[in-house]
Amino acid sequence: MLSSPLRTSVIGSYPFPSWLEFASQHLAEFGRSDVSEIQDDAVIAAIHDQVGAGLDVITDGEQTRLDFNLSFYGYLEGITLEAASPRRFGPPAHDQRGKHAITGELRAPRGLGVVEEFKRLQRLAPAGPTLKASVPGPYTLSGRLLPNAQYADRWAVTEALLPFVRQELINLVAAGCREVSVDEPSMSCYAYREDPRRFVDIFNRTVEPIAGKTRVCTHLCFGNYKGRAIAPRQVAPMFPAFLDFKADEMHVEMASREFAEIELIAQIARRMDAAVGIVDVKSYYVETPEHIADRVRLCLKHAPADRLVFAPDCGLSQTARWAAQPKLKNMVAGIGLVKKELGL
């Protein structure tokens, strides 16, 4: 399934440059053309860092999103966006993000905006790296919407969102996207308390129209808002059910957990490519190439090179850019050391 063994990739997000953080908080001061220029420049910066690191797969860094999935709610009709964070002080946690009320029938007449993001990436990226788009799955996307009389629970909200995500995926493939990540971290966070087979059914129905037409990836982690996890950090509750995902690549968070349960990537590799989180995005320790190489050798004890992909544990948006840059460079350099040993 791989274009090359020991492939290097990223999950999706990348740190905002400081000027983008400032601009996003003062958008009213900019004109429409100014905003378009800001968006292009931010994506160019993300591309620059990823290409400079030597990655096989790059994204737009999700530079035009306010958050991994919060910005998608701006495309939905039938909700009222919460005006302010419900808790503004104290240690960072998910309750500072708040939830949005559903006020009518959920609709997404303009799509979810990912196709426009991908077309911008196509326009700005150099030839060479594979271009990947990332889309939150419907269960994860449902997490910040409050059920009501029409949508009785999170499952009902998920079912309402599923056709929107599915159509976005269809449109991405039509736009030429050859690799797409349908990210469902909420599934991995709650697999310990919910029926994992139900998650498999939701995922597979979401990707069904594009399976076999593009490389389908998924990202499973334990939460990373402000660098904090929100779930028991164990892969085991997801298995064996999640092995039935209709995916070509499954990414699991390993580095921040000191490679606990690394043996489970053998099960993934028997069904699809195993993408291993080999860089800890929750730590400001910058892994050396030699340290990365040791981690790659560990993974090779459990899965063959032609089934392994390497990436950070999660998106890098919660990691300062000064650390994200060398982490990516050292990741690629360390994997390069092992490739040389193997004659790849």
matplotlib code that plots the C-alpha trace (Angstrom):
import matplotlib.pyplot as plt

x = [0.0, 2.9, 4.7, 7.9, 8.8, 9.3, 7.2, 7.2, 4.0, 2.1, -1.4, -2.8, -2.3, 0.8, 1.5, 0.2, 2.9, 2.7, 1.4, -1.5, -2.5, -2.6, -4.5, -7.1, -8.0, -8.3, -10.0, -12.4, -9.5, -8.7, -10.4, -11.5, -8.4, -6.2, -7.6, -7.0, -3.4, -3.0, -4.4, -2.1, 1.0, 0.2, -0.2, 3.1, 4.8, 3.5, 4.5, 8.0, 8.6, 7.3, 9.1, 12.3, 12.0, 11.9, 8.5, 7.0, 3.5, 2.5, -0.7, -1.7, -1.1, -4.8, -3.7, -7.1, -9.0, -9.5, -9.1, -8.9, -12.7, -14.3, -14.1, -16.3, -19.3, -19.2, -20.3, -23.3, -26.9, -29.3, -26.9, -26.2, -22.5, -21.6, -20.4, -17.8, -15.9, -17.8, -14.6, -11.8, -9.5, -7.6, -5.8, -6.6, -9.2, -11.9, -14.7, -13.1, -14.2, -17.9, -20.7, -23.1, -26.9, -28.8, -31.7, -33.1, -32.4, -28.7, -27.6, -24.3, -25.3, -21.8, -20.0, -17.4, -14.7, -12.0, -12.2, -11.3, -8.4, -7.1, -7.3, -5.2, -2.7, -2.6, -1.9, 0.8, 2.7, 5.8, 5.9, 7.1, 5.4, 2.1, -0.7, -3.0, -6.3, -7.7, -11.4, -12.9, -15.3, -18.9, -18.6, -15.8, -17.6, -20.7, -18.9, -19.4, -23.1, -25.8, -28.5, -32.1, -35.6, -34.9, -31.5, -31.9, -28.3, -24.8, -25.5, -28.4, -26.3, -23.5, -26.0, -27.1, -23.5, -22.4, -23.8, -22.0, -18.7, -19.3, -20.1, -17.0, -14.9, -16.5, -15.8, -12.2, -11.6, -13.2, -10.8, -7.8, -7.1, -5.1, -4.7, -7.3, -7.3, -10.7, -9.8, -11.9, -9.9, -13.2, -13.7, -10.4, -11.0, -14.3, -13.7, -13.3, -16.9, -18.8, -19.4, -16.4, -18.4, -20.7, -17.8, -16.6, -20.0, -20.1, -16.5, -17.1, -20.3, -18.6, -15.7, -17.7, -18.0, -14.2, -12.8, -10.6, -10.6, -8.0, -5.7, -7.9, -6.1, -7.4, -5.9, -6.6, -5.3, -6.3, -6.8, -4.4, -6.2, -3.5, -1.3, -3.7, -5.2, -8.8, -9.1, -7.5, -4.4, -4.8, -5.1, -6.3, -10.1, -10.2, -9.0, -9.9, -12.9, -11.1, -9.1, -12.2, -12.0, -12.1, -8.8, -5.4, -3.5, -4.2, -2.2, -1.8, -0.2, 2.9, 5.7, 3.9, 3.1, 6.8, 5.7, 3.4, 1.4, 3.9, 3.3, -0.3, 1.0, 1.6, -2.2, -2.6, 0.0, -1.7, -4.8, -3.4, -0.4, 0.5, 1.3, 3.2, 3.3, 7.1, 7.4, 5.9, 3.9, 3.1, 6.7, 9.3, 12.1, 13.3, 14.1, 17.5, 17.9, 19.6, 16.7, 14.2, 16.3, 16.1, 12.3, 12.1, 14.2, 11.8, 8.8, 10.6, 10.6, 6.8, 5.9, 7.7, 9.2, 6.8, 3.9, 5.2, 4.5, 5.9, 4.5, 4.2, 1.7, -0.9, -1.3, 1.4, -0.9, -0.5, 3.3, 5.3, 6.8, 10.3, 10.0, 7.8, 10.4, 13.4, 11.1, 10.0, 13.5, 15.0, 12.1, 13.0, 16.7, 16.4, 14.2, 16.9, 19.5, 17.5, 16.8, 20.5, 21.1, 18.5, 19.7, 16.3]
y = [0.0, 2.3, 4.4, 3.8, 1.9, 3.9, 6.7, 10.1, 12.0, 14.4, 14.3, 17.6, 20.7, 22.9, 25.8, 29.2, 31.8, 34.6, 37.1, 34.7, 34.4, 38.2, 38.6, 35.9, 38.0, 41.2, 40.0, 43.0, 45.3, 43.4, 43.5, 40.4, 40.5, 41.0, 37.9, 35.8, 37.0, 36.1, 32.6, 32.0, 33.3, 31.1, 28.0, 28.9, 29.0, 25.6, 24.1, 25.7, 24.0, 20.6, 20.6, 21.8, 18.9, 16.5, 14.9, 12.5, 13.7, 17.3, 19.1, 22.8, 22.8, 23.6, 27.2, 28.5, 26.7, 28.2, 24.8, 21.1, 21.0, 24.1, 26.1, 23.5, 24.7, 27.9, 25.9, 24.4, 25.8, 25.0, 25.9, 28.9, 29.4, 30.0, 33.6, 33.2, 30.5, 29.2, 29.2, 31.6, 31.2, 28.4, 25.4, 24.7, 22.0, 21.1, 22.9, 26.2, 25.5, 25.3, 23.7, 25.0, 24.8, 23.1, 25.3, 23.7, 21.1, 20.6, 21.5, 22.2, 23.8, 25.1, 21.9, 22.0, 24.1, 21.3, 21.2, 24.9, 24.3, 21.4, 23.5, 26.2, 23.6, 22.3, 25.8, 26.6, 23.3, 22.4, 19.2, 16.1, 15.6, 13.8, 16.3, 15.1, 16.6, 16.0, 15.9, 15.3, 12.3, 12.8, 11.4, 13.7, 16.6, 15.9, 16.4, 20.1, 20.2, 19.9, 17.3, 18.5, 17.3, 16.7, 15.1, 13.2, 12.2, 12.3, 9.3, 11.1, 14.2, 12.0, 10.5, 13.9, 15.0, 11.9, 12.7, 16.1, 14.6, 11.9, 14.4, 16.4, 13.3, 12.7, 16.2, 16.0, 13.0, 14.7, 17.7, 15.3, 14.5, 11.3, 11.0, 11.9, 11.4, 11.0, 11.8, 10.3, 10.9, 11.0, 7.3, 6.3, 8.5, 6.8, 3.2, 2.1, 3.0, 2.7, -0.2, -0.1, -2.0, 1.0, 3.2, 0.9, 1.0, 4.9, 5.1, 2.7, 4.3, 7.6, 6.5, 4.0, 6.3, 6.9, 3.6, 2.3, 5.7, 7.4, 6.5, 6.6, 7.3, 7.7, 9.2, 7.8, 9.6, 10.4, 14.2, 17.0, 20.3, 22.5, 19.4, 17.5, 14.0, 13.4, 9.6, 6.5, 6.2, 2.6, 1.3, -2.1, -1.2, -0.3, -3.7, -6.0, -4.0, -1.0, -3.4, -3.6, 0.1, 0.5, 2.4, 2.0, 3.6, 3.7, 6.1, 5.5, 7.7, 6.1, 8.5, 10.3, 6.9, 5.7, 3.2, 1.2, -1.4, -1.1, -4.8, -3.9, -2.3, -5.9, -6.4, -3.2, -4.1, -7.3, -5.4, -2.0, 0.3, 1.1, 4.8, 5.3, 8.5, 8.7, 12.3, 13.5, 16.7, 17.1, 17.5, 20.2, 17.7, 17.8, 14.2, 13.7, 11.8, 9.0, 8.8, 8.7, 5.9, 3.8, 4.2, 3.1, 0.0, -0.8, -0.5, -2.8, -5.6, -5.6, -4.6, -4.7, -1.6, -1.7, -1.4, 1.4, 5.2, 7.6, 10.9, 13.0, 11.7, 14.2, 17.5, 20.0, 23.0, 22.8, 22.8, 26.0, 26.4, 26.7, 23.1, 21.8, 22.7, 20.7, 17.8, 17.3, 17.7, 15.3, 12.8, 12.6, 12.5, 9.7, 7.6, 8.4, 6.7, 3.5, 3.6, 3.8, 0.8, -1.2, 0.0, 1.7]
z = [0.0, 0.6, -2.1, -0.1, 3.1, 6.4, 4.9, 6.8, 7.3, 9.5, 11.0, 9.8, 11.9, 12.3, 14.7, 13.6, 13.0, 15.7, 13.1, 12.2, 15.8, 16.0, 12.7, 13.6, 16.7, 14.7, 11.5, 11.5, 10.7, 7.5, 4.1, 2.2, 0.0, 3.0, 4.6, 1.5, 1.4, 5.1, 4.4, 1.5, 3.4, 6.4, 4.2, 2.5, 5.9, 6.9, 3.5, 3.9, 7.2, 6.1, 2.8, 4.6, 6.9, 4.0, 4.6, 2.1, 2.9, 3.8, 4.6, 4.6, 8.3, 8.9, 8.9, 7.9, 10.6, 14.0, 15.6, 14.6, 14.3, 15.8, 12.6, 10.9, 12.9, 11.0, 7.9, 9.7, 9.7, 12.5, 15.3, 17.5, 18.1, 21.7, 22.0, 24.7, 26.5, 29.5, 31.7, 31.0, 33.9, 35.5, 34.0, 30.4, 29.8, 27.3, 29.2, 28.2, 24.6, 25.4, 23.3, 20.6, 20.8, 18.0, 17.0, 13.9, 11.2, 10.7, 7.2, 5.4, 2.1, 1.5, 2.4, 5.2, 3.5, 3.2, -0.6, -0.7, 1.7, -0.5, -3.7, -2.0, -1.0, -4.6, -5.8, -3.4, -2.8, -4.8, -6.9, -5.0, -1.7, -1.5, -0.5, 2.3, 3.4, 6.9, 7.8, 11.3, 11.3, 12.2, 15.7, 16.6, 15.0, 17.0, 20.3, 20.6, 19.7, 22.4, 21.7, 21.8, 21.2, 17.5, 18.0, 21.2, 21.8, 20.4, 18.2, 16.6, 16.0, 14.5, 12.1, 11.0, 10.4, 8.6, 5.2, 5.3, 6.0, 3.4, 0.7, 1.6, 1.1, -2.3, -3.3, -2.2, -4.3, -7.3, -6.7, -7.0, -3.4, -3.3, 0.4, 3.0, 6.8, 8.4, 12.0, 14.8, 18.0, 20.0, 19.0, 20.4, 23.5, 24.3, 23.0, 26.6, 27.5, 24.3, 21.9, 19.5, 16.8, 16.7, 16.0, 13.2, 11.5, 11.6, 10.2, 7.4, 6.3, 6.3, 4.0, 1.9, -1.2, -1.4, -0.3, -3.0, -4.8, -2.6, 0.3, 3.4, 6.7, 10.2, 13.3, 16.8, 19.8, 23.4, 23.1, 22.8, 23.6, 25.2, 25.2, 27.5, 27.1, 28.0, 28.1, 29.5, 27.3, 26.1, 22.6, 23.7, 24.2, 20.4, 19.3, 17.6, 16.5, 15.0, 12.8, 10.7, 9.7, 5.9, 6.0, 4.3, 7.2, 10.9, 13.1, 16.8, 19.5, 20.9, 21.7, 24.6, 26.1, 25.9, 23.3, 25.6, 23.7, 20.7, 20.0, 18.9, 15.7, 14.5, 14.4, 12.5, 10.0, 9.1, 8.0, 6.8, 7.1, 10.7, 11.2, 14.4, 16.5, 16.9, 18.1, 21.3, 20.6, 24.3, 25.3, 24.5, 24.5, 20.9, 20.0, 18.4, 15.1, 17.0, 19.4, 16.5, 14.9, 18.0, 18.0, 14.4, 15.1, 17.9, 15.5, 13.0, 15.6, 15.3, 11.7, 8.4, 6.8, 3.9, 6.3, 8.5, 8.4, 10.9, 12.1, 15.3, 17.9, 16.9, 15.0, 15.9, 16.5, 20.2, 20.0, 19.6, 16.1, 17.4, 18.7, 15.9, 13.2, 14.7, 15.8, 12.2, 10.8, 13.3, 12.7, 9.0, 9.7, 12.2, 9.9, 7.2, 9.4, 9.5, 5.8, 5.2, 7.4, 5.5, 2.1, 1.3]

ax = plt.figure().add_subplot(projection="3d")
ax.plot(x, y, z, "-o")
ax.set_aspect("equal")
plt.show()
